[in-house]
Amino acid sequence: MREYRQEFIGSLVKVESTGIEGKIIDETRSTFTIQTKDDEKRVEKNTHSFIITTQHGKVKIPGDRIRMRPEDRIRHNW
């Protein structure tokens, strides 16, 4: 899926289950770091779904589907 094969750093995001909203400022294999209006939050990918604003619009992405290093996700053959 093309919405999984892109860079998420710099994208706006909302964590569905917690309501955390902000901009993704870092990504590891297991987490997103999100800059909220108040501070930075580190959120596990595996246990949350994310609504990410991408170049294709807003997409809901289950975190367990993208739980891999960003460079591997971009190259992954979906």
N, C-alpha and C positions, 0 to 999 in steps of 0.2 A: 504494500500500500504506500503510495507516494507520500502521504502525510506523515508516515513514520520515518521516511528517508530524507530528513532535512535537519538542519541545525536548529535547536530549540533555544539556545542562549540568545537573549534579547527579546524573546517572545513574551507576550502577556499570557498569564495562566491563572486559572482558578482551580483549587483543589476541591473536588466535589464534596467529599465527606466532611471537610473541616471549614470550608468557606474561606480559606486563606487565598488571597489574591495579590498579584504583583507581577514582577518581571523576573524571568529566569535569568540568573546571573552566573550560575555554574551548574555543571552536570557531571556526575560520575556514573559508574555502572549501576549503582543502586539508589542514587539520590538526585534530587534537584535542590539547588539553593535558590530561594525566592526572596527578592528584595520587596518587602511590603512597604507601606507608607511609614511604618514605625521602626522596623528592624529587618534582619535577615532570618529566614526560617529554612531549616533543612528538612526536607520531606522525603520519606522512603517511597520509591516508585512502586515496589511490590504490593503495597497494601492500599493504594489509592488510585482513583481515576482522575484524570486531568482534563479540563477544557482549555485547550491551547488555541490562541489566535495565531494562525499561520498565514502564509501567503495565499492559501486556498480557502480562507475563512476560518470559522471556529470549528474545531473538531474535538470530539470526546475520545480520549485515548486511555485505555486501561494500562496502568503502570506496569503490570506484569508482562505485557506485550513488548515493552521497550526497555526491559531490565537487562541492559547490556551496555558496554562502553559506547559512547556516542559515535566514535569512528567505525565501530563494528556495525552499529545500527544503520548508519548511512550506507554502508556497503552491502548490507544483508539483502538477500534475494527474496523479497516478499512474494 
